[in-house]
Amino acid sequence: MITRLDLRGRALSARDLLTVLPRPELGVEDATHLVAPILEAVRVEGAAALRSYGEKFDGVRPEHLRVPAAAMQAALDALEPALRSALEESISRVRTVHAAQRPADFVVEVAPGATVRQRWIPVRRVGLYAPGGLAVYPSSVIMNVVAAQEAGVGGLAVASPPQASNGGLPNPTILAACALLGVDEVYAVGGAQAVAMFAYGALGSEPQDGDHLCDPVDVVTGPGNVFVAAAKRLVRGVVGIDSEAGPTEIAVLADDTADPDHVAADLLSQAEHDPLAASVLVTDSLALADAVEGRVTARAAATKHVERVRTALGGPQSAIVLVDDLAQGLAVVNAYGAEHLEIQTRDAAQVADQVTSAGAIFVGPYSPVPLGDYMAGSNHVLPTGGCAHFSSGLGVHTYVRAVQVIEYDQPALAVIADQIVAFADAEDLPAHGEAIRARGV
C-alpha cells in the first residue's frame, strides 16, 4: 500500500534530497491556474459569484451568505454537552499558550536624547478560514480565532463552506464554535472563493446581503486544500497570509524503540484528512519498517475512511524512507520540512532539538499529532509543502506588525549631522543632507 524509498548507502546533498523525497503530484503551482478565474469572478461579481460557486462546488446555493445571528445561537443551544466541554477546554488551552506569545514593546536609548521604540500593532481586520469539505473543523475555528483575539485584532470574520444538509449554512459545530468564541461575522462561503471574498471584499447581490456583503480584510489565515493554498498565494500582496497550509503532512522519525502500532496509527490519522495527505516514516530500522507496513495495512482495512486513507498512503506523497542512521534521518526530515514531525526515538527531546525545519514537532510516544490538532494548546494551522523552511505556524505574530518610532532631540541630531550628510553625498542624494542642515545642525 505504501511505497519504500531506500536511501541507505547514498550520500545525498540537500538539493538531491529535495528531488527524491515524496511530494504530491498536484502542487500549489498547478492549482493556481485553476483558481485564478474564481478570484477574478468574485472580485468583479461579489455575492452573485459566491452563490454560483456554492452551488457548483458545495451542491447548495446559499440564501444567506452571512449567517444570521439566530442560526448561530441555535447551533450553540443544540451543541452536545460533551462536545461543548471539549471545545471549551481546547479554547482554554490554546488561549493560555497564545497569551504567552504576545511580543513586548521596547525602547532603546541609542544616545542621550536619541531613542528608538518598537511597538507591536495588531492588524485592523482578519479573514479566518475553516475547512468543511471532506471533514469539518471546529478546531480550526479555535486556532484561528483565539490567536487573532490574543493579538488584539478588532475585526474578525470567519468563512466555512455551505452545507446542503444545513440549509446552505456552514456545519452547525462550526457555528457553535464561533458563538462560543464571540464571533458574529460568519459566512457560508468555501474554498478559493472565500479567500477572494476576504481579499477583495464583496458587494451584495440580494436584499439580505445589503449593499456590501463583506468588507476586505488585512490578513487571511487558515488551513485548506490545495486550491485554498493556491488562492492564498495569488492574493498575497493584496492581503497578508499566514502560510500556504495545503493538504496535511506527517513525518515520523523513528528508531527501533518505537512502537510500530503507534507509528501506523499516527500515519493513518493524517491520511484520513485528504486523498492528497502525505504520511512519511523515516527510520533506520528495517524491522520497524516491516512492522509498520503490516500494521498500516491492517489499520487501513478497518478504518472508516478506508478509500481516502488507501489513496493517500498509496500516493507519491507517502513513503517509508530507509536511512543508514539517525544522522541521515535528521538530514532527511530537515530537507522535507514536514507540517507535523513526530520524534519517536531514544532521547527524543535531544533529537528534536536538532530539527531545523518543521511546522510543529511532537516529542516522544505520548505526543501524537492529534494531540496538537485539538488539545495541546499549540496551533494546528501550520506550513505544508516544504514551506516550513521559511514560514512559521499560525500564532499571535501572524496578526501583529512591528512599527519603529524614532525620536531625536536637537543636540542628538547635531552629534551625527555631519555623518548623515556624508552618507547622503556618497549616495548622490544631496536633498537628504539639506533636510538635516535645514534644522540648523
N, C-alpha and C positions, 0 to 999 in steps of 0.2 A: 504493500500500500504506500509506503513512504520510501523514497529512494535513498541511496547511500552515496556519500561523497568522500572518497578516501584521499586524505591529504598527507598521509604518513610518508615519511622519507622525501618530501618535497620541500625545497627551500623557496618560499613564495614571498615576494615583496608585497607591500600594502596595495600597490596597483594590481598585482596579479590576483590578490585575494578578492578585490572588488569585481574582477571579471568572472571568477569561478563560483562565488558564493550564491546561494539560491535567492532569486527575486521573482516576483510575479511578472508574467509576460505583458500584461496590460499595466503600464505605468501611468503616472500623473501626466506626463508629457503627451501621451497618446490621447488621454481623455480631454485635454484642453480643447482640441479641435471639435469635440462633440458638445461641450458645454458653452462655448463662446456664443453661438446663436441664442441660447437660452438667456444668457446675461443681457444681450442686446435687446431681446424682446421684452424682458422685464423692465429694463431701463426706459424703453420708449412707451410701452403699453401699460405698465403698472399692474393694478389689480386684475385687469382683464386677462393678462398673460398668466398671472399666478393661478387663476381659476382654471384656465385651459391646461396648464401643466399639472395641476392637481388631478384633473380628470384623466390626463394621459398617463401619468406615472403612478398615481396612487389609487386610481379607479373610483374617484369621487370628486365632484365639483363642489367645493365648499360654499355654502351660503354665507357663512360668517368667516371671513379670513382672520379677523381679530376675534379672539374667543370672548364671548360675553362673560361678564362677572358672575352671573348666576350659574353658568356651567362650571366655572372654577370652584365655586363654593359647593356645588352639588357633588363634584368629584371628591373633594376633601371630606364631605359628610359621609360619602359611601366607602371611604377607604377602610379596608380590613384592618382591625386593631393591631395585629402582629406586624403587618407591613408598615403601618404608621409608626410603630415603635422603632422598627429597623431604620426607616427614613430619618426619624428624629435623632437616633444615635449616630447615624452617618453624618448628619448635618453638624452635630456637636463636635465630633472628632475632626472633621475637615475644618471646621471653624477654628478649633484650637491650634491646629498646625498652621493654618494660613494667617492667623493673627500674628504669629511669630515671624512671618515673612516680611512684614512691613518694613521697608528700608527707612533709616533715620536721616533726617536733615543734618547738615553740619556747616560750621563756619570756620574758615581758615583765615588767620591774620597773616598775610604774606609779608607785610612790613608795617611799621607804625602808620596808621591812617589808611591802610590798604587791606580790604577784606574781599574775600570771595565766599559766597554762601551757595550751598546746593539745596534746592527744595525739590521734593517729590510731589508731583501734582497728578491726581487721577484724571483720566480722560473724561470727557463730558458724558458720553453715551456709548453703550456697547450692545452688540447683537450676539446672542448666545444660541448656538445650535445644538439641539438634542435629537439624535437619530431616532427613527421609528420605522425602519423598513423590515428587514428580516427579524429584528428584535427591537424591543422598546427599552429606553434607557433613562428612567428617572434618576439613576445615579449620575448621569452626565449633566442633568439639570443642577444637581447639588454641586458638582465640581465647578461648573461654570459660574453659577450664581454666587456661591459663597466666596470664591476668590475675588470676584468683582466687588461684592459688598465690603469685604475686608480691605480692599484697596480704596474704598470711599467713592466709588462711581455713583453718580446721581441718577442716571437713567439707564435702566436695564430692560431689554426686550428679548424674549425667548421665542424661537420658532421650532416647530416639530411637525412632521408630516401629518396631513389629514388622514383619518381612518374611516373607511366606509362603514365599519362596524360601530362607529361612534358618531354617526350622523355628520361626518365631514369635519369633526373636531379632532385634535390630537388624542392620543391614548389617555384614558382617564387618570392613570397613575402619573403620567407626565403633568397633567393639570393639577393633580393633588399636590405633587412635589412643589410646583410653582406657588400654589396657595400657601403651603407650609412656610415657604421662604419669603412670602410677602410680595411676590412678583405678580403684577396685574396686567402687564402688557405681553400677551402671548398670542402667537399667530399660528394658524393651521396651514403652514407652508413648509415644504420639504425640499431637500436636495439642493442642487445648484441654484434653483430659483430663490431659495431662502437667502443664500449668500448675496445674490443680486439685489434682492429687496433691501437687505441691510446696507449694502454698499451705496446704492443709488437712491434709496427711498422708493416709495410707490404711491402714485396717485390712485384715488378710488375710482371704481367703475360702476358701483351700485350704491343706492342710497345709504345702506347700512355701513358702507365704508367711510363715509364722509368725503370731503374734497381730497384730503391727504390720508391715505390708509396708514402709512408708516414713514417716519422721518429717517433720514440717513443716520448712520452711526459713525463712530470714530474707529472702532476696533470690532472685528468679527472673530469669534473663537468657537471652538467646539469640534468634536470628532465627527467623522462621517465616512462614507465610502469614497472610492477613488474619484468620483465625479464631484463630490463636495470639496475634496482636496484640490482638484483641478480648478474649480471655481474660485477658491481662495487664492490660488496662485495668480489667477488672471486679474483679480481686483486688488491685489497687493499694490500699494501706492495710492490708490483711491482711498483705501482704508488700511489700517494695520491689521495683521492677523497674528494668531499665536504660532502655529506651525502647520505644516501640511499633514494633518493627522488622518491618514487614509486607512486602508484595511489593516487590521491589527496584526501584531507580530509578537511571538515569544521565542526567545532563545534560552536554552538551558545549558550551562556549562557544568558538567558533572564528571566525577571520577567513580572509582569502583565502590565508594562508600555510599553512593546514592541508592535510594530505594527505587527500583525500576517501575513499580506501580505508581509511585508518586510522580515520577517524571512523565509517564504515559498519561496520567490523569491531567497533568498540567498542560501538556501539549494539546490534548483534546479540548481543554477548557477554552482555548483561544480559537481553535479550528472551528468551533461551532458558531462563531460570530458571522462568518462570511466565507463563501467558496474561494475567495482570494486571500483569506487569512494565511499567515505564514507561521509554521511551527518547526523550529530547528533545534536539534540536540547536537551539542559539540562535546565529544568525550574521547578520552584516551583509553577507554576500557572496551575491548571488543565484547566481553561478556555482558557488560551493561547494555551495549548497543543491541545485542541479540535479544536480551530480556525485554528491553523497552519495545522493540519491534513487535514481539509477541503480545505484550500487554496492550499496545496501541491497537492491534488488530482485534483483540478480544473486546476492549472497551468500545471501540468504534461500532462494532456489531450490535452492542447493547444500548447505545446512546439514543436519545430521542431524535436528534437531527442527523441521522446516520448518513444521508446522502451528502449533505452540506459538509460534514466532517470528512468523509472519504474524498470528496473533491478537493478540499483544502489540503489534506495530508498527501494526496497523490499529485498535487500540482507542482510546478517547477519552483515554487516559492518555499517548499518544505523539504527537509532532508535530515538525515542523520550524518553528521560530519565526523569522521575519524581523524584524530590527530596523534602525534607522537607522544606528547606530554602536555602538562598543564601550561607551560610557557607558550607552546604553539596554540593551545586552546584560547589563551588570553589574546594572542595576536589575531585570531580568527574573530572572536566576539568584538574586539575593538574595531576591527575593519568593518564588521557587519553593522554595528551601531543599532542594536535592537531597540524597539519601543519598550519591551519588557525583557529584562535579563534576570534569570534566576541563577544563583550560585549554589550548587549542591555538591560541595567538595569538602575535603578536610580543610580545617582552618578557613572556613568560608568567608568570615569577616575580613581576614587579611587578604584573601584573593579578591574580594570585592573592592578593596582599596586600590587595586591595580587596574581596575577598569577605567577607561578614559572616554568611552562613547557608549551611552545607553540613555534611554529616556528615564527609566527608573530601574533600580537594582533591588532584587529580593534575595535576602541572605538566609541560607540555611533551610532545613526541611520543613519548617513550620511558618514560612513566609511565602506562600504561593501567590501567584499573580491575582487570583480572585479576591484575596485579602485587600490588595490595593485598589481593585475595582470598586469596592464598596465601603470598607470599614477601617482601613489602616490610618486614615487621616491625611494621607498623601493625595495627590491629584492624579486621576487616571487619564487626563487628556494629555497625550504625550506625542512626541515626534516619531514618525514612521518613515520607512523607505530610505533609511540612512541619514535622515535629517538630524538625528541626534548628534552627528558630528559637529553641528553648528547651532542647534536650537535646543532650548530648554522645554520642559513640560510646562503646562499652564500653572500660573500662580499669581500672586498679588503683583509681581513685577510686570506681568503682561499688561496690566491696566494702568500703570503709572509712568510718568515721564520725569526725567531729571532736568531741572532748569537751574542754570547757574545765574547768580545775582552778583554783579560786580559793583563795588562802591569804594572809590578812592577820594581822598580829600586833596586840596591843592598842594600841600607840601609833599604828599606821597607821589602825586603825578610829576611834580617838579624833579624829584630824585632820578626818575628814569626817562625824562623827556628827551634828552639827547640820544639815548639809546633807541627809543622808538623812532625818532627821526632818521637815525642811521639805518634802521631796518627799512623804513619807507623809501629812502633814497636808493637803497640797494635793490629794491623791487620796482623801482621807477614808478612809484605811486606818491608823487610829491604832495597831493592834496591830503593824504593821510598825515604827513608831518605837519602840514599847515593847520590841520584841525587841532593838533597838540599845541602849536605855537600861539594859536588864537586865544588860548587861555592864559597867556602871559607867563608861561613857564619855559 
